[in-house]
Amino acid sequence: MYKISKQFTFSASHILNLLDKGHPCARMHGHNYTITIHLKAEDVDRHGFVKDYNALGNVEKYIEDKLDHRHLNDVIPEHPTSENIAKFIFNRFKPEIPELYAVEVSETPKTSCIYEP
């Protein structure tokens, strides 16, 4: 099994309004997010790749156009936690990237969430 990953970054705000009012994340705040997409394949293609990293430009463009410098409550249909953002990104790209098996979202250098159905 071969596994590769690629990271993308963006900045955005959100409000986790399902939390108690006293929780700091219940107020509008922002993060410098890192999205890591994880791909795997049993074998490599004729070029020796699981997937050519250049073929992932559509992910970068989507993140830049739809997520960067946005308020995620307006973009993510579910409560915009790291968990739901990871699932949203996975579901958005799995149809076009069959090698995709997990999406990782990091809000800070010390925290991350991985969605792997």
Stockholm file with secondary structure:
# STOCKHOLM 1.0

chainA/1-117         MYKISKQFTFSASHILNLLDKGHPCARMHGHNYTITIHLKAEDVDRHGFVKDYNALGNVEKYIEDKLDHRHLNDVIPEHPTSENIAKFIFNRFKPEIPELYAVEVSETPKTSCIYEP
#=GR chainA/1-117 SS CEEEEEEEEEEEEECCTTSCTTSGGGSCEEEEEEEEEEEEESSCCTTSCSSCGGGGHHHHHHIIIIITTEEGGGTCSSCCCHHHHHHHHHHHHTTTCTTEEEEEEEEETTEEEEECC
#=GC SS_cons         CEEEEEEEEEEEEECCTTSCTTSGGGSCEEEEEEEEEEEEESSCCTTSCSSCGGGGHHHHHHIIIIITTEEGGGTCSSCCCHHHHHHHHHHHHTTTCTTEEEEEEEEETTEEEEECC
//
